[in-house]
């Protein structure tokens, strides 16, 4: 197990217990955003498939969360932004990032050939403020640049 894997498990336990440590580091902020998004989707009765799925063809092709919404496979990109961020999470997804995400989704679908006929791509943006978080769920976002 890597150091980051163990650290992430430790943070998730702390968050589960209701504590919110400093989110100054980008990876910690990202983990926290994914943790919040995952709990949000589970409350909406989405069924968990995978977290941080990476393509075997290119490790840079990663999908933050994959869930099922009834009969629809949902690929989810989580964008957690600090209060100091200049732009919102949704608008922070560049053309290059969209292209990478589209390739990752295609890799996943190729690997699971004929298993999922209906799928979509969602973005969950989380604005982290000192007093709390604001979560926005954008459904069926186009990945075409």
N, C-alpha and C positions, 0 to 999 in steps of 0.2 A: 504494500500500500504506500502511496506517496504521501508526503507531508501535507500537501494541499487537500487531499482526500480526507485525511484525519481531521484537519483543521475545519473543513467544511462540515463534517459530521458534528464536531464540537459546537460550531456556531448554530447549526440547525436545532440542536438540543436546547441551547440557550434561548433561541427564538421561540421554540415550542413552549418553554417554561414562562414565556412572557417578558423576557429581558431583551433590551435592544442596545447592543454595544455600539461603539463608534463605527460609522460607515465611511470613514475617510479614504479607504483603499478601494480602487475600482473593482477588484475581484470580490471583495466582501460585499460591496454594494450590489454587484451583479448576482451573487448568491442569494442575498436577501430578497432581491426583486423576483428571482425565480421561485424562491420559497413562498413568497406572498402570492404570486401568480398561480402556483400549483394549488395552494389552499383555496384560492378564489374559484378555480375551475372545478375542484372537487365539491365545493358547496353548490355549484351549479349542476351537479350530478354528471360531470364528464368523467370518463373512465381513463385512468392512467395507462399509458403504453410505454413511454420512455422519457428519460431526462438526459440532456446533454448528449444526444445521439450523434456520433461521428461516422462519416463515410469511410469505408475501407479504401476507397480510391484516392481520397485526399483528406487528411485530418483537419484541414482548415474548413471543411464543409461540415458545419455543426448545426443541429437544430436544438434549441433550448429545451422545449417541451413538446411531447407528442401525446395527444389525448383522442378519445373517441367521444363525439357528441351524437348520441344515438347511433345512426348508421353512417355518420360522416367522420372520416379521419381528419384531425385538426393538427396542423403544424403551427407551433407558437413561437414567435420571437418575442423575448422579454427585453424591454428597454427601461432600465432603472436609472433615473437622473437625479442628481443632487439639486438642492434648491438654488445653487449657483450656476447651474447649466444655462447656456445661452439659448438653446432650442429644446423643444419638447422631444420626447422619445420617438414618437411616430415620424417626425420630420428629420430625425437624426439618421435614418436609414438611407444610405447613399445608393447610387446606381450600382456601384461595385458590390455592395453588401447584398442588394436584391439579387444580383446575378449569382453570387455565392449561395444564397439561400435557395434559389430556384434549382441550382445544381444539386444541393443537398437533398431537397425534397424528391427530385427525380431519382437520385441514388437510392433513397429509402424505398420508393415505389418499385424500382427495378428489382431490388433485393426481395421484396414481398410481392412478386408478380401475381396478378389476378386476385389478390386478397382484398384490396381496397379499391372499390370502383368510384366512390364518392369521397372527395377530400377538398380541403380548403386551407388557406393560410391566414392566421390571425396575428395581430400585434397587440401585446399588452404593454402599455406604458405606465410606469409607476414614477410619480414625482415624489421624491422624498423630501419632506420638510422637517424642520426641527420639532414641530408639534405632532406630526403624523405623516400619513401617506395618502396620496390620491391615485387611484387606479382607474385607468380607462382601457376598455376592451374594444379593439377595432376588429370586426369580423370580416372575413372574406376579402382580404386585402390583395390587390394585384401585385405580383412580383415582376411583371414585365417592365423593364426599364424604359 
